[in-house]
């Protein structure tokens, strides 16, 4: 599991940058779950568009806003969950105690 985000004094989890880089690193290190701040639910993907005018090829990268969960799961093969607060995060990851 990899977790990223800022946490304020009230336990709210805030957004951070570099989500795609963090997802790539998590996948490369064998992680299967990435927990992100809920406000990081979109990322900007760069899509290349090319046009040919005579013998001249013009390429440009167009920014497109995409769903973070879908993008990370498709490109890096790891599951994404969101958390708004530290309590939400702990409730999601808490493992029940084994029966005595």
C-alpha positions in Angstrom: 0.0 0.0 0.0 1.2 3.5 -0.8 -0.5 6.5 0.8 0.0 10.2 -0.1 -1.6 13.5 0.9 -1.3 16.3 3.3 -3.0 16.1 6.7 -4.2 19.2 8.6 -4.8 19.6 12.3 -8.4 18.4 11.9 -7.4 15.2 10.1 -8.5 16.3 6.7 -6.5 14.9 3.9 -5.5 17.5 1.3 -4.4 17.2 -2.3 -0.7 16.9 -3.5 1.1 17.0 -6.8 3.0 14.4 -8.7 0.2 11.7 -8.6 1.2 9.9 -11.8 4.9 9.8 -10.7 3.9 8.4 -7.3 1.6 5.8 -8.9 4.5 4.8 -11.2 6.9 4.4 -8.3 4.3 2.5 -6.3 3.7 0.1 -9.2 7.5 -0.3 -9.7 8.0 -1.3 -6.1 5.3 -3.9 -6.2 2.5 -2.1 -4.4 -1.1 -3.0 -5.3 -3.0 -0.2 -3.6 -2.6 3.6 -3.8 -4.6 5.7 -1.4 -5.1 9.3 -2.6 -6.7 12.4 -1.3 -10.3 12.6 -2.7 -9.4 16.0 -4.2 -6.8 14.3 -6.5 -9.6 12.4 -8.4 -8.5 14.0 -11.8 -5.1 14.3 -13.5 -4.0 15.9 -16.7 -2.9 13.5 -19.4 -0.9 14.9 -22.4 -2.2 13.5 -25.7 -0.3 14.1 -28.9 -2.1 15.3 -32.0 -0.3 15.3 -35.3 -1.2 16.9 -38.6 0.6 16.7 -41.9 0.7 19.7 -44.2 2.5 18.7 -47.4 5.9 17.4 -46.2 5.6 19.2 -42.8 4.5 17.2 -39.8 3.2 19.2 -36.9 2.7 17.6 -33.5 1.3 19.2 -30.4 0.5 17.9 -27.0 -3.0 18.7 -25.8 -3.9 18.5 -22.1 -6.9 16.3 -21.3 -8.4 15.9 -17.8 -8.9 12.3 -17.0 -10.2 10.3 -14.0 -7.2 9.4 -11.8 -8.5 6.0 -10.7 -9.2 4.8 -14.3 -5.8 6.2 -15.6 -3.7 4.7 -12.8 -5.5 1.3 -12.9 -5.2 1.1 -16.7 -1.6 2.4 -17.0 0.1 1.1 -13.8 -2.1 -1.9 -12.8 -2.7 -0.8 -9.2 -5.9 -0.2 -7.4 -6.8 3.4 -6.3 -8.9 4.3 -3.3 -9.7 7.9 -2.1 -9.9 9.3 1.5 -11.2 12.6 2.6 -10.1 12.4 6.3 -7.6 10.4 8.3 -10.6 8.7 10.0 -11.9 7.6 6.6 -8.5 6.2 5.7 -8.1 4.3 9.0 -11.6 2.8 8.7 -10.8 1.6 5.2 -7.4 0.0 6.1 -8.1 -1.3 9.6 -8.0 -5.0 9.7 -10.3 -6.7 12.1 -8.6 -8.4 15.1 -8.3 -12.2 14.9 -10.8 -14.1 17.0 -9.3 -15.5 20.3 
